[in-house]
Amino acid sequence: MSDKISDKDKKDWENFLSNNEKLPDKDYSLEKKKILKTGRIDLHGFTLEDANKTIQKYIENSYKNNITKIIVVTGKGLHSNVEKDPYVSKDLSILKYSVPEFIENNVELMEKIIEIKNADIEDGGSGAFYIFLKKKLQNKF
């Protein structure tokens, strides 16, 4: 390898230094995560009827306020009093099952929703779920 720098390389280097152009950083990830405006609601201790009314209002308000992700904490149903009533299904009355079902059967709410999916462990795992909302259309008139 030669220690000499060619005249062409010197000229290229001088041109580069005098130019204000920035080179792209190859180490910088171009894939930026979407920043989601997030809301959170905890339905622990709610009756099924109260939970459904509350989540409906919360989704509507979140949509109006351009919140795009809602974390809904329902709990896992481990302390539910349903187990004592032989006439009530243990699985269907637990909020973690019944609240998503209520939302999915509500046409007005589903028009505002992109997706409902299980939460990651750091957000409550099997005792929570996510609701991803559509962006509210802005009137330009």
C-alpha angles and dihedrals in degrees: 000000000000124000091207120099116216121238089243092055091048091051092047090049093050091048090051093050093047092048117084092209115129121224118225114256105236091196092058110093112234089200103091118188115242111254105228123201099230134202128187132204128182116207098181111142096013121132114239092254094048092045092053093048091046096048091047091054091043093052092047092049092045091051091050090050094048095246106161102190129040123190108207114196112199102157124234097275093248094132097038117137090217092093090073094057112077092194095060125076111242094213102040098049095048108105095232089067103028100048095056089045090052091050094047091051093050107089094193092054095044090056087065096044130085098182145347116208142158117280125247117253093257090059097047105292113215090359093064144039139197129240115198112202130207117242114263112249112243119224109232095191 
